[in-house]
Amino acid sequence: MKQDFELPQRFCRYCGSKIKFEMPIGDDHQREVCPTCGVVHYENPKVIAGAVIIHQRKVMLCKRAISPRYGKWTLPAGFMELGEHGSEAAKRETFEEAGTWVEKLSPFAIYTLLPVNQTYLMYFGEVDHVNFPGGIESLEVAFFDLDQIPWSELAFPVVAEILRKYIAYAEGTLESLPLVGEMTIDRFSPTISTNTYYH
């Protein structure tokens, strides 16, 4: 597969030699290959886990205190750590961004995003209070009525898509959960094309 970008100056993490970008024998993709020790440095999609947290039909959003998209609203989510289950990562991210542990989460949606090469594992949980103090990664935590979501101030297109799917779920128009879908995101505009499947 021909790539439309140049490989940055990179070196083998094992022997320090300069990496080449080529197709290994028996493979069908170009990879980062060390010509000295022969190690293939595979790069795979990043896995992100997050949560849709609800209180009395209001959805929790966190205002980002970090870049990118500082000051924009998002669902609590972030990259999984080694040794974590998806639900554990979603709970950790909710604590880091909202400041409170949510004990029970259920699978809500799985989305693969291109061309950013990310897979989202989204969970769903309900809470009996709204006293979330916010974590170090958030300027503010707030619960929004479904007709008051600040769509123009959301941090990422995938957040908007997941919220739209939650609204459909809350209104009873989804066939089943969890959702499984694919998104293609335009890097230069907040538009996405989506294919959604039902489990």
Secondary structure, DSSP 4 states (H G I P E B T S, - for coil): ---SSPPPS-B-TTT-PBPEEE--TT-SS-EEE-TTT--EE----EEEEEEEEEETTEEEEEEE-SSSSTT-EE-SEEEPPTT--HHHHHHHHHHHHHSS-----EEEEEEEEETTTEEEEEEEEE-S-------TTEEEEEEEETT---GGGBS-HHHHHHHHHHHHHHTT---SSSEEEEEEE-TTSS-EEEEEEE-
